[in-house]
Amino acid sequence: MKEAEAITKAIFAKPINLNTNETINTDYDKLPFVKIKLNYKNRWKQVIIFTTLSTYITKQKKKKQLRRKKMLNISLKVTRF
């Protein structure tokens, strides 16, 4: 557990570039066990980036839906007069 915390701190110690073009396999059951520490760090970094981007995109979609709903409500109020 302490090793995972140390790797996570090392990953967040530097800015994460979200503009890279990488792929990630999210079928974790089919991924081979990581034997080399560097590979573990790289995989963990990919998971962090994937999770961060996924959360961001989900929040942006919800924000957009809320704006549309508000605009629809405003439009309905205006047309009722």
C-alpha positions as a Markdown table, in Angstrom:
| # | Residue | x | y | z |
|---|---|---|---|---|
| 1 | Met | 0.0 | 0.0 | 0.0 |
| 2 | Lys | 2.8 | 2.4 | 0.8 |
| 3 | Glu | 4.4 | 1.7 | -2.5 |
| 4 | Ala | 1.2 | 2.6 | -4.3 |
| 5 | Glu | 1.0 | 5.8 | -2.3 |
| 6 | Ala | 4.6 | 6.7 | -3.2 |
| 7 | Ile | 3.9 | 6.0 | -6.9 |
| 8 | Thr | 0.8 | 8.1 | -6.8 |
| 9 | Lys | 2.6 | 11.0 | -5.1 |
| 10 | Ala | 5.4 | 10.8 | -7.8 |
| 11 | Ile | 2.8 | 10.9 | -10.6 |
| 12 | Phe | 1.1 | 14.0 | -9.1 |
| 13 | Ala | 4.4 | 15.7 | -8.3 |
| 14 | Lys | 4.7 | 16.7 | -11.9 |
| 15 | Pro | 2.0 | 18.3 | -14.1 |
| 16 | Ile | 0.1 | 15.6 | -16.1 |
| 17 | Asn | -0.1 | 16.3 | -19.8 |
| 18 | Leu | -3.6 | 15.6 | -20.9 |
| 19 | Asn | -2.8 | 16.4 | -24.5 |
| 20 | Thr | -0.9 | 13.1 | -25.2 |
| 21 | Asn | -2.3 | 10.6 | -27.6 |
| 22 | Glu | -2.3 | 7.4 | -25.6 |
| 23 | Thr | -4.5 | 4.3 | -25.5 |
| 24 | Ile | -5.6 | 2.4 | -22.4 |
| 25 | Asn | -7.0 | -1.1 | -22.1 |
| 26 | Thr | -9.8 | -0.8 | -19.5 |
| 27 | Asp | -10.5 | -4.6 | -19.5 |
| 28 | Tyr | -8.3 | -5.0 | -16.5 |
| 29 | Asp | -9.1 | -8.7 | -16.2 |
| 30 | Lys | -7.3 | -9.4 | -19.4 |
| 31 | Leu | -4.2 | -7.3 | -18.6 |
| 32 | Pro | -1.1 | -9.3 | -17.6 |
| 33 | Phe | 0.3 | -8.8 | -14.1 |
| 34 | Val | 2.8 | -6.0 | -14.0 |
| 35 | Lys | 6.2 | -7.4 | -12.9 |
| 36 | Ile | 8.4 | -4.3 | -13.5 |
| 37 | Lys | 7.9 | -1.3 | -11.3 |
| 38 | Leu | 8.2 | 1.2 | -14.2 |
| 39 | Asn | 5.4 | -0.6 | -16.1 |
| 40 | Tyr | 3.3 | -0.5 | -12.9 |
| 41 | Lys | 3.8 | 3.3 | -12.6 |
| 42 | Asn | 3.0 | 3.8 | -16.3 |
| 43 | Arg | -0.2 | 1.8 | -16.0 |
| 44 | Trp | -1.3 | 3.6 | -12.9 |
| 45 | Lys | -0.6 | 6.9 | -14.5 |
| 46 | Gln | -2.8 | 5.9 | -17.5 |
| 47 | Val | -5.6 | 4.9 | -15.1 |
| 48 | Ile | -5.4 | 8.2 | -13.3 |
| 49 | Ile | -5.5 | 10.1 | -16.6 |
| 50 | Phe | -8.4 | 8.0 | -17.9 |
| 51 | Thr | -10.4 | 8.5 | -14.7 |
| 52 | Thr | -9.7 | 12.2 | -14.6 |
| 53 | Leu | -10.7 | 12.7 | -18.2 |
| 54 | Ser | -13.8 | 10.5 | -17.8 |
| 55 | Thr | -14.9 | 12.4 | -14.7 |
| 56 | Tyr | -14.3 | 15.8 | -16.5 |
| 57 | Ile | -16.3 | 14.7 | -19.6 |
| 58 | Thr | -19.2 | 13.4 | -17.5 |
| 59 | Lys | -19.3 | 16.7 | -15.5 |
| 60 | Gln | -19.2 | 18.7 | -18.8 |
| 61 | Lys | -22.1 | 16.7 | -20.2 |
| 62 | Lys | -24.2 | 17.2 | -17.1 |
| 63 | Lys | -23.4 | 20.9 | -17.2 |
| 64 | Lys | -24.5 | 21.1 | -20.8 |
| 65 | Gln | -27.7 | 19.2 | -20.1 |
| 66 | Leu | -28.5 | 21.5 | -17.2 |
| 67 | Arg | -27.9 | 24.6 | -19.4 |
| 68 | Arg | -30.2 | 23.2 | -22.1 |
| 69 | Lys | -32.9 | 22.5 | -19.5 |
| 70 | Lys | -32.6 | 26.0 | -18.1 |
| 71 | Met | -32.8 | 27.5 | -21.6 |
| 72 | Leu | -35.8 | 25.3 | -22.4 |
| 73 | Asn | -37.5 | 26.5 | -19.2 |
| 74 | Ile | -36.7 | 30.1 | -20.1 |
| 75 | Ser | -38.1 | 29.6 | -23.6 |
| 76 | Leu | -41.3 | 28.0 | -22.2 |
| 77 | Lys | -41.8 | 30.9 | -19.9 |
| 78 | Val | -41.3 | 33.5 | -22.7 |
| 79 | Thr | -43.7 | 31.7 | -25.0 |
| 80 | Arg | -46.4 | 31.5 | -22.4 |
| 81 | Phe | -46.9 | 35.2 | -22.2 |
